[in-house]
Amino acid sequence: GTNINSGVEIAGGTPEFFTNNNLPIGTGRGYDEAEAMGASRVVVLGATVVDVLFPGGGNPIGQHVRLGRLELEVIGTLERQGGSPFGGNPDNLASIPISLFLELYGTGRSVNITVMANSHADMARLQDLAIGMFRGIRGLGAESDNDFDMYSNDSARENFDQLANTVTAAGLVICTFTLIVGGIGVMN
């Protein structure tokens, strides 16, 4: 099999990884619960990784690729996403079962846990529940502060809106500047 090169971002995940991170499967499938927990030698590839590893445009499903010393079977590919303005390009992703990731890279890394609510109304309750569970897992007493960070879609949306407003404001300044320059041209 061909090697997954060093520029590829490797992510370990559970079966919900794809849905919760809004990464639709293009062909094949994601890994299931048994594969995620059993360190199965399987991988789901982003579109750019597929382009690089299978340049002839052949079907990657069922093919084998190497990640370091391991040979992994390609069970799925992600729909092409295009880069995101906040860095990170899902097309450059290779996703492997979380237990395999921990086996390969150790447990000393930070872990993102994503939780999706059924409706906006359930969101606050789910967030409180998640905070309670994380505090329990990390053995924090009532007087201790959280030693983890939480982000919700709302906070991401706020950041995005702020960015959009800044871009709009800059656009207005440029327009005004252009108008003034245009005005001077006409006066001359």
BAFI-3210 file (N, C-alpha, C; in Angstrom, 3 decimals, decimal comma, padded with zeros to 6 digits):
// residues 188
n [1|2|3|4|5|6|7|8|9|10|11|12|13|14|15|16|17|18|19|20|21|22|23|24|25|26|27|28|29|30|31|32|33|34|35|36|37|38|39|40|41|42|43|44|45|46|47|48|49|50|51|52|53|54|55|56|57|58|59|60|61|62|63|64|65|66|67|68|69|70|71|72|73|74|75|76|77|78|79|80|81|82|83|84|85|86|87|88|89|90|91|92|93|94|95|96|97|98|99|100|101|102|103|104|105|106|107|108|109|110|111|112|113|114|115|116|117|118|119|120|121|122|123|124|125|126|127|128|129|130|131|132|133|134|135|136|137|138|139|140|141|142|143|144|145|146|147|148|149|150|151|152|153|154|155|156|157|158|159|160|161|162|163|164|165|166|167|168|169|170|171|172|173|174|175|176|177|178|179|180|181|182|183|184|185|186|187|188]
n.u [000,824|000,276|002,002|000,653|001,265|003,397|002,218|-000,440|-003,340|-003,970|-006,719|-008,260|-011,262|-014,715|-017,668|-019,457|-017,944|-017,942|-020,546|-020,888|-018,872|-019,601|-018,862|-019,540|-019,796|-018,448|-017,970|-018,237|-018,042|-018,233|-016,328|-017,578|-018,981|-017,755|-015,395|-014,261|-013,757|-012,222|-009,718|-009,466|-007,901|-008,528|-009,409|-010,637|-010,616|-009,844|-010,690|-008,438|-006,347|-007,049|-006,742|-003,947|-002,961|-004,207|-003,762|-004,619|-007,325|-008,661|-010,852|-010,693|-011,779|-011,503|-008,875|-005,424|-003,506|-000,498|000,235|002,695|004,082|001,917|-000,591|-003,480|-006,945|-008,815|-011,943|-013,761|-014,481|-014,314|-016,673|-015,699|-014,553|-013,216|-011,039|-011,212|-012,065|-011,056|-008,690|-007,255|-008,057|-010,505|-010,282|-007,757|-007,533|-007,085|-008,944|-008,999|-009,967|-010,626|-009,420|-007,303|-005,837|-005,029|-003,456|-001,389|-000,402|-000,334|-001,684|-001,355|-002,273|-004,420|-007,942|-010,775|-014,165|-017,143|-020,546|-023,849|-026,920|-030,442|-032,227|-032,360|-033,439|-032,777|-030,127|-028,895|-029,428|-028,089|-025,501|-025,003|-025,201|-023,044|-020,880|-021,080|-020,545|-017,903|-016,553|-016,888|-015,496|-012,951|-012,517|-013,130|-013,730|-016,531|-015,656|-013,641|-012,393|-013,378|-011,209|-011,063|-011,947|-014,893|-016,737|-019,426|-021,727|-022,904|-020,964|-019,025|-020,442|-020,804|-018,130|-017,740|-019,669|-018,658|-016,241|-017,253|-018,579|-016,395|-015,058|-017,029|-017,109|-014,502|-014,766|-016,630|-015,105|-013,126|-014,769|-015,743|-013,351|-012,610|-014,708|-014,166|-011,684|-012,563|-014,293|-012,497|-011,141|-013,179|-013,628|-011,220]
n.v [-001,199|002,384|005,117|007,116|010,436|012,823|015,321|015,021|015,378|013,571|012,163|010,812|009,089|008,527|006,706|008,862|010,985|011,943|012,931|014,819|016,635|017,641|016,325|014,897|011,533|010,521|008,269|004,734|004,020|005,199|004,296|001,769|001,320|-000,960|-001,145|001,322|001,121|-001,141|-000,742|-001,135|-001,718|000,429|003,146|006,429|008,589|011,990|014,137|015,323|013,757|011,348|012,086|012,362|009,831|008,073|008,711|008,048|008,137|005,898|003,588|003,996|002,491|-000,370|-000,663|-000,744|001,276|002,723|003,711|004,966|002,191|000,630|-001,142|-000,031|-000,466|001,187|002,339|004,277|007,495|011,064|013,629|016,184|019,160|021,670|024,295|025,662|028,879|029,130|027,806|024,513|021,884|019,877|018,203|017,298|015,276|012,280|009,900|007,828|005,008|005,902|004,393|003,163|005,396|006,334|004,192|004,404|007,053|007,643|008,707|011,245|013,491|016,320|015,934|016,242|016,377|015,962|016,815|016,371|018,038|017,201|019,221|022,844|023,614|021,558|022,017|023,611|022,056|019,704|020,681|021,413|018,879|017,589|019,109|018,486|015,717|015,672|017,005|015,173|012,931|013,997|014,334|016,684|018,779|020,550|023,141|023,571|025,000|024,509|022,403|022,283|023,272|024,610|024,752|026,032|025,802|028,250|029,993|029,748|030,741|033,380|034,317|034,080|035,863|038,228|038,398|038,585|041,049|042,766|042,471|043,513|046,167|047,002|046,793|048,846|051,088|050,974|051,342|053,954|055,358|054,908|056,247|058,879|059,295|058,923|061,108|063,248|062,943|063,605|066,299|067,462]
n.w [000,000|-000,350|001,291|003,924|003,869|005,706|005,835|006,266|008,283|011,137|012,690|015,531|016,181|017,281|016,185|015,871|015,093|012,440|011,856|013,962|013,457|011,115|008,688|005,954|004,758|001,714|-000,081|000,541|004,010|007,458|010,453|012,722|016,072|017,292|015,805|016,407|019,141|019,233|018,174|015,398|012,246|010,299|008,047|007,259|004,575|003,666|000,839|-000,528|000,373|-000,762|-003,476|-003,574|-002,736|-004,466|-007,350|-009,905|-009,902|-009,160|-007,356|-003,930|-001,866|000,123|-000,544|000,618|002,834|004,196|007,494|009,152|010,670|010,306|008,431|006,931|006,165|003,711|004,373|003,897|002,336|002,637|001,729|-000,546|000,908|000,877|002,021|005,400|006,802|009,307|009,568|009,263|007,213|006,144|003,961|004,015|005,800|007,665|009,138|011,927|014,016|017,429|019,520|018,223|017,504|020,058|020,793|018,934|019,273|021,940|025,184|026,004|024,734|023,923|024,024|022,032|022,757|021,233|021,401|020,350|020,359|020,193|019,695|019,728|022,131|023,881|024,240|026,351|028,617|027,962|027,818|030,491|031,643|030,390|031,358|034,081|033,992|032,917|034,950|036,986|035,958|035,936|038,558|040,052|042,805|044,370|044,819|043,024|039,961|036,495|034,626|031,930|028,573|027,048|024,056|022,215|019,445|019,418|020,529|018,593|016,457|017,297|017,205|014,463|013,458|014,508|013,144|010,536|010,728|011,153|008,723|007,016|007,975|007,299|004,557|004,078|004,779|002,800|000,554|001,049|000,995|-001,645|-002,899|-002,064|-003,281|-005,894|-006,020|-005,820|-008,207|-010,008|-009,279|-010,076]
ca.u [000,000|001,005|002,145|-000,015|002,441|003,467|001,404|-001,851|-003,773|-004,552|-007,663|-008,904|-012,649|-015,761|-018,540|-020,143|-016,966|-018,269|-021,778|-020,714|-017,952|-020,176|-018,004|-020,317|-019,088|-018,694|-018,126|-017,945|-018,717|-017,380|-016,147|-018,650|-018,614|-016,821|-014,105|-013,721|-013,286|-011,349|-008,477|-009,458|-006,945|-009,319|-009,202|-011,515|-009,714|-010,334|-010,605|-007,079|-005,528|-007,396|-006,091|-002,501|-002,654|-004,777|-003,773|-005,288|-008,770|-009,241|-011,673|-009,830|-012,446|-010,970|-007,418|-004,657|-002,508|000,355|000,384|003,845|004,352|000,653|-001,342|-004,891|-007,872|-009,665|-013,353|-014,618|-013,867|-015,150|-017,023|-014,750|-015,055|-012,552|-010,445|-012,082|-011,376|-010,470|-007,570|-007,689|-008,743|-011,006|-009,868|-006,403|-007,715|-007,244|-009,562|-008,860|-010,673|-010,001|-008,562|-006,082|-005,112|-004,398|-002,421|-000,274|000,147|-000,336|-002,866|-000,954|-002,741|-005,733|-009,018|-012,021|-015,368|-018,263|-021,858|-024,844|-028,269|-031,507|-032,839|-031,733|-033,999|-032,048|-028,709|-028,427|-029,483|-027,021|-024,232|-024,860|-024,962|-021,678|-019,953|-021,151|-019,857|-016,466|-016,044|-016,848|-014,403|-011,670|-012,422|-013,110|-014,665|-017,466|-014,967|-012,624|-012,809|-013,222|-009,865|-011,259|-012,651|-016,085|-017,166|-020,690|-021,947|-023,235|-019,726|-018,380|-021,236|-020,466|-016,812|-017,894|-020,400|-017,718|-015,312|-018,019|-018,806|-015,111|-014,822|-017,995|-016,649|-013,325|-015,310|-017,236|-013,999|-012,520|-015,741|-015,746|-012,057|-012,710|-015,626|-013,467|-010,704|-013,371|-014,780|-011,371|-010,934|-014,233|-013,387|-010,108]
ca.v [000,000|003,661|005,729|008,377|011,285|013,535|016,541|014,679|015,504|012,312|012,367|009,619|009,424|007,529|006,745|010,152|011,993|012,505|013,725|015,949|017,620|018,021|015,764|013,823|010,453|010,569|006,878|003,765|004,236|005,505|003,100|001,565|001,320|-002,064|-000,786|002,482|000,690|-002,302|-000,358|-001,763|-001,117|001,010|004,594|007,199|009,594|013,226|014,147|015,623|012,570|010,384|012,567|012,121|008,405|007,340|009,745|007,592|008,255|004,576|003,515|003,676|001,616|-001,740|-000,610|-000,612|002,352|002,573|004,824|004,499|000,755|-000,091|-001,157|000,233|-000,611|002,359|001,906|005,377|008,779|012,214|014,541|017,299|020,287|022,960|024,779|026,472|030,148|029,067|026,865|023,126|021,564|018,507|017,389|016,808|014,515|010,825|009,626|006,433|004,763|006,589|003,487|002,973|006,669|006,359|003,146|004,899|008,360|007,820|009,347|012,546|014,593|016,834|015,226|016,996|015,558|016,736|016,288|017,069|018,004|016,971|020,506|023,971|023,644|020,581|022,356|024,064|020,914|018,804|021,323|021,244|017,457|017,289|019,728|017,664|014,440|015,915|017,336|013,898|012,120|014,611|014,345|018,058|019,065|021,659|024,450|023,674|025,497|023,538|022,373|021,983|024,358|024,214|025,641|025,615|026,424|029,657|030,771|029,748|031,646|034,746|034,631|034,225|037,118|039,316|038,430|039,080|042,485|043,447|042,461|044,470|047,518|047,281|046,988|050,184|052,062|050,940|051,971|055,398|055,841|054,889|057,329|060,151|059,363|059,136|062,495|064,155|062,808|064,362|067,719|067,890]
ca.w [000,000|-000,357|002,607|004,250|004,083|006,982|005,832|006,499|009,674|011,591|013,784|016,074|016,488|017,503|014,997|015,752|014,662|011,122|011,979|014,881|012,872|009,826|007,636|005,323|004,071|000,277|-000,536|001,605|005,296|008,612|011,288|013,694|017,495|017,565|015,191|017,130|020,461|019,098|017,478|014,077|011,302|009,208|007,927|006,362|003,999|003,058|-000,630|-001,002|000,684|-001,820|-004,709|-003,487|-002,617|-005,606|-008,388|-011,132|-009,759|-008,878|-006,155|-002,794|-000,886|000,125|-000,750|001,864|002,899|005,375|008,420|009,930|010,481|010,209|007,181|007,228|005,037|003,462|004,375|003,493|001,978|002,980|000,635|-000,653|001,692|000,667|003,281|006,255|007,107|010,656|009,549|009,233|005,968|006,278|002,813|004,293|007,035|007,684|010,434|012,357|015,281|018,569|020,294|017,428|017,632|021,388|020,752|018,126|019,652|023,393|025,770|026,545|023,886|024,310|023,338|021,834|022,840|020,688|021,751|019,540|020,918|019,205|019,355|020,416|023,487|024,704|024,258|027,671|029,536|027,547|028,185|031,952|031,874|029,939|032,321|035,297|033,760|032,777|036,291|037,716|035,397|036,291|040,021|040,565|043,896|044,114|044,892|041,965|038,647|035,400|034,032|030,508|027,868|026,296|022,968|021,617|018,138|019,659|020,685|017,265|015,625|017,738|016,627|013,021|013,233|014,815|012,005|009,388|010,950|010,945|007,276|006,444|008,342|006,464|003,210|004,042|004,792|001,464|-000,356|001,316|000,515|-003,111|-003,270|-001,862|-004,372|-007,096|-005,929|-006,115|-009,656|-010,694|-009,021|-010,912]
c.u [000,862|001,018|001,279|001,098|002,308|002,603|-000,061|-002,170|-004,468|-005,477|-008,216|-010,329|-013,506|-016,688|-019,233|-019,239|-017,423|-019,502|-021,522|-019,784|-018,383|-019,276|-018,746|-019,428|-019,458|-018,931|-017,759|-018,712|-017,716|-017,159|-017,284|-018,084|-017,547|-015,435|-013,445|-013,107|-012,252|-010,060|-008,358|-008,537|-007,689|-009,112|-010,234|-010,692|-010,446|-010,004|-009,186|-006,153|-005,783|-006,698|-004,614|-002,190|-003,139|-004,906|-004,504|-006,800|-009,453|-010,049|-010,814|-010,442|-011,917|-009,472|-006,716|-003,644|-001,704|000,361|001,490|004,089|003,073|000,050|-002,818|-005,736|-008,722|-011,116|-014,291|-013,814|-014,851|-015,507|-016,026|-015,344|-014,504|-012,065|-011,431|-011,341|-010,694|-009,327|-008,109|-008,455|-009,187|-010,589|-008,506|-006,385|-007,708|-007,773|-009,522|-009,628|-009,897|-009,043|-007,248|-005,202|-004,359|-003,265|-001,172|000,410|000,117|-001,541|-002,557|-001,445|-004,086|-006,781|-010,205|-013,182|-016,514|-019,556|-022,877|-026,222|-029,281|-032,157|-032,140|-032,191|-033,232|-030,608|-028,192|-028,379|-028,330|-025,659|-023,969|-024,520|-023,513|-020,666|-019,910|-020,367|-018,341|-015,843|-015,897|-015,668|-013,055|-011,522|-012,373|-014,149|-015,500|-016,754|-013,945|-013,219|-012,678|-011,781|-009,957|-012,025|-013,857|-016,389|-018,503|-020,776|-022,229|-021,964|-018,978|-019,103|-020,936|-019,144|-016,943|-018,589|-019,487|-016,763|-016,013|-018,253|-017,538|-014,831|-015,747|-017,536|-015,460|-013,775|-015,900|-016,161|-013,382|-013,443|-015,716|-014,481|-012,077|-013,596|-014,936|-012,459|-011,432|-013,845|-013,701|-011,091|-011,917|-013,997|-012,264|-010,591]
c.v [001,255|004,254|006,970|009,339|012,163|014,794|016,296|014,813|014,198|012,612|011,027|009,980|008,223|007,599|008,099|011,256|012,713|013,403|014,985|017,014|018,028|017,608|014,604|012,806|010,521|009,184|005,960|004,119|004,727|004,231|003,007|001,496|000,259|-001,742|000,349|002,057|-000,429|-002,024|-001,040|-001,000|-000,581|002,520|005,183|008,396|010,818|013,244|014,396|014,430|011,494|010,777|012,188|010,623|007,593|008,286|009,328|007,727|006,914|004,610|003,111|002,678|000,183|-001,793|-000,476|000,519|002,153|003,863|004,402|003,034|-000,041|-000,044|-001,027|000,044|000,653|001,878|003,030|006,585|009,882|012,998|015,685|018,536|021,634|023,458|025,594|027,754|030,112|028,063|025,450|022,888|020,109|017,609|016,733|015,897|013,017|010,493|008,135|006,240|005,332|005,667|003,203|004,223|006,702|005,339|003,670|006,113|008,626|008,617|010,738|013,732|015,105|016,142|016,157|016,031|016,409|016,024|017,068|016,909|017,768|018,267|021,602|024,030|022,703|021,007|022,704|022,897|019,950|019,365|021,168|019,806|017,098|017,858|018,890|016,370|014,630|016,212|016,059|013,044|012,662|014,809|015,741|018,217|020,291|023,013|024,634|024,236|024,368|023,571|021,907|023,146|023,798|025,238|025,129|026,254|027,900|030,485|030,831|030,735|033,105|035,189|034,919|035,550|038,317|039,517|039,033|040,593|043,285|043,562|043,472|045,901|047,913|047,561|048,379|051,262|052,138|051,624|053,488|056,018|055,945|056,031|058,678|060,341|059,659|060,600|063,490|064,139|063,654|065,854|068,257|068,106]
c.w [000,000|001,044|002,749|004,633|005,323|007,013|006,157|007,984|010,064|012,765|014,225|016,438|016,826|016,284|014,786|015,211|013,390|011,190|012,791|014,329|011,472|008,662|006,970|004,616|002,587|-000,292|000,618|002,864|006,333|009,406|012,300|015,113|017,802|017,010|015,975|018,458|020,373|018,347|016,116|013,131|010,083|009,190|006,961|005,887|003,460|001,572|-001,153|-000,764|-000,370|-003,127|-004,730|-003,515|-003,824|-006,796|-009,657|-011,070|-009,536|-007,590|-004,959|-001,808|-001,020|-000,128|000,606|001,749|004,182|006,189|009,371|009,618|010,209|008,811|007,529|005,972|004,922|003,403|003,924|003,056|002,354|001,725|000,639|000,021|001,238|002,011|004,086|006,617|008,479|010,710|009,582|007,953|006,049|005,118|003,061|005,524|006,760|009,072|010,742|013,672|016,475|019,342|019,558|017,541|018,962|021,458|020,030|018,738|021,152|023,866|026,293|025,736|024,378|023,444|023,209|021,923|022,316|021,025|020,942|020,171|019,809|018,768|020,142|021,878|024,422|024,983|025,658|028,654|029,244|027,963|029,690|032,306|031,552|030,930|033,598|035,154|033,657|034,134|037,123|037,276|035,860|037,800|040,617|041,675|043,559|044,054|043,764|040,685|037,620|034,902|032,582|029,903|027,147|025,224|022,479|020,243|018,298|019,774|019,356|016,356|015,985|017,125|015,143|012,696|013,446|013,638|010,785|009,508|010,692|009,449|006,593|006,713|007,470|005,028|003,055|003,968|003,401|000,456|-000,207|000,750|-001,012|-003,587|-003,162|-003,015|-005,680|-007,170|-006,310|-007,619|-010,433|-010,525|-009,928|-012,350]
res [g|t|n|i|n|s|g|v|e|i|a|g|g|t|p|e|f|f|t|n|n|n|l|p|i|g|t|g|r|g|y|d|e|a|e|a|m|g|a|s|r|v|v|v|l|g|a|t|v|v|d|v|l|f|p|g|g|g|n|p|i|g|q|h|v|r|l|g|r|l|e|l|e|v|i|g|t|l|e|r|q|g|g|s|p|f|g|g|n|p|d|n|l|a|s|i|p|i|s|l|f|l|e|l|y|g|t|g|r|s|v|n|i|t|v|m|a|n|s|h|a|d|m|a|r|l|q|d|l|a|i|g|m|f|r|g|i|r|g|l|g|a|e|s|d|n|d|f|d|m|y|s|n|d|s|a|r|e|n|f|d|q|l|a|n|t|v|t|a|a|g|l|v|i|c|t|f|t|l|i|v|g|g|i|g|v|m|n]
***
